[in-house]
Amino acid sequence: MSDTASIGTLQRAYWNSEATRRWVTEQARIDRLFAGVTEAALAAAAPRPGESVLDIGCGTGTTLLRLAEAIGSGGRVLGIDISEQQLALARQRIAAAGATQAQVVLDDAAAHDFPPASFDLAFTRFGVMFFADPVAAFGNLRRAMKPGGRLTLAVFRPGPENPWATASTAAIRHLVTPPAPLGPEEPGQFSWGDPARVRRILDGAGFREVVLTPLDLPITLGADAAEAAEFAMFIGQGARLLHGVPDTTREAARAAFEAFFKPHEGPGGVSLPAGLWLVSALSSAAPCPE
Ligand SMILES: C[S@@+](CC[C@H](N)C(=O)[O-])C[C@H]1O[C@@H](n2cnc3c(N)ncnc32)[C@H](O)[C@@H]1O
């Protein structure tokens, strides 16, 4: 199996596993956590009535539904994701909203056979950081976009600029064996942090006018340290580190997280800084380098 194929297989297994099940069961809480990101990214994307939109790695459908609302019944929005468990909830939410202009498809956005030149806007909240070969993936996405179509991506800057996700992991280092650090080209939560890499990917895939705008905002992990600790255990770095560990280790990690978050408790809960890029670009009409 090629590296690209085996990374793809691993990603599909991961996003359909128990390790990411909380993206489904905690959808409402995750959406509250990232509400500021959602608003900023949708404002940057500026979806218009009647447009045709793609939501890449749409997950449980939060941004898909917002895009559907913005484009109205005269537009259409397609969400694509490799996670059946997340798409099952997205389908329920689309049906409950009566959003007939929204659809989802279970497939790899890097390889899906989209109708060519069909989207005015391609959008994601955190759904593009996991491609094995991002230049090839974005070449495929660009071919699906109309020439001059808009791309808007919300991605994280590097880990040290995201204490909400990374600072607390030091508190459990003594309890778990940390995995080997990811290489700069490997998929992962912070793999789009380096602006030079983002430009190299998008330029290489045939996009133009690539602009990275920093977005800095606090992320509220919970009403108090106990809630923040619970959250840190099931999402992002904490979830990866604690995947498959015995219950005794989990409980020790919970206590360590809680002690870490205690000094961060404030009137609005436990908030720590997050740093993102809002990336915008335009699809060019030129043939994409294969
Ligand atoms: C961090 S989650 C974000 C989900 C959603 N956009 C949100 O903000 O709630 C990343 C999503 O990307 C999806 N994903 C990862 N690799 C993908 C691929 N190659 N094609 C389509 N979706 C992918 C995952 O299944 C997951 O739903």
The ligand as a Tripos MOL2 file, in Angstrom:
@<TRIPOS>MOLECULE
LIG
   27    29     1     0     0
SMALL
NO_CHARGES

@<TRIPOS>ATOM
      1 C1        -11.9350   18.2420   13.1260 C.3       1 LIG1
      2 S1        -13.2760   17.4800   12.3170 S.3       1 LIG1
      3 C2        -14.2310   18.8800   11.7990 C.3       1 LIG1
      4 C3        -15.6340   18.5160   11.4020 C.3       1 LIG1
      5 C4        -16.5280   19.6910   11.0290 C.3       1 LIG1
      6 N1        -16.0350   20.4240    9.8950 N.3       1 LIG1
      7 C5        -16.7120   20.6080   12.2090 C.2       1 LIG1
      8 O1        -16.1310   21.7010   12.2290 O.co2     1 LIG1
      9 O2        -17.4280   20.1960   13.1570 O.co2     1 LIG1
     10 C6        -12.4970   16.9670   10.7950 C.3       1 LIG1
     11 C7        -13.4380   16.2980    9.8210 C.3       1 LIG1
     12 O3        -12.7470   16.0400    8.5960 O.3       1 LIG1
     13 C8        -13.1810   14.7730    8.1270 C.3       1 LIG1
     14 N2        -12.1720   14.2750    7.1710 N.ar      1 LIG1
     15 C9        -10.8960   13.9010    7.4350 C.ar      1 LIG1
     16 N3        -10.2770   13.5150    6.3000 N.ar      1 LIG1
     17 C10       -11.1990   13.6460    5.2970 C.ar      1 LIG1
     18 C11       -11.1730   13.3880    3.8940 C.ar      1 LIG1
     19 N4        -10.0730   12.9140    3.2870 N.pl3     1 LIG1
     20 N5        -12.2860   13.6350    3.1590 N.ar      1 LIG1
     21 C12       -13.4250   14.1000    3.7680 C.ar      1 LIG1
     22 N6        -13.5040   14.3490    5.0930 N.ar      1 LIG1
     23 C13       -12.4120   14.1360    5.8470 C.ar      1 LIG1
     24 C14       -13.3110   13.9550    9.3890 C.3       1 LIG1
     25 O4        -14.0870   12.7980    9.2190 O.3       1 LIG1
     26 C15       -13.9550   14.9670   10.3270 C.3       1 LIG1
     27 O5        -15.3530   14.9430   10.2510 O.3       1 LIG1
@<TRIPOS>BOND
     1     1     2 1
     2     2     3 1
     3     2    10 1
     4     3     4 1
     5     4     5 1
     6     5     6 1
     7     5     7 1
     8     7     8 2
     9     7     9 1
    10    10    11 1
    11    11    12 1
    12    11    26 1
    13    12    13 1
    14    13    14 1
    15    13    24 1
    16    14    15 ar
    17    14    23 ar
    18    15    16 ar
    19    16    17 ar
    20    17    18 ar
    21    17    23 ar
    22    18    19 1
    23    18    20 ar
    24    20    21 ar
    25    21    22 ar
    26    22    23 ar
    27    24    25 1
    28    24    26 1
    29    26    27 1
@<TRIPOS>SUBSTRUCTURE
     1 LIG1         1 GROUP 0 **** ****
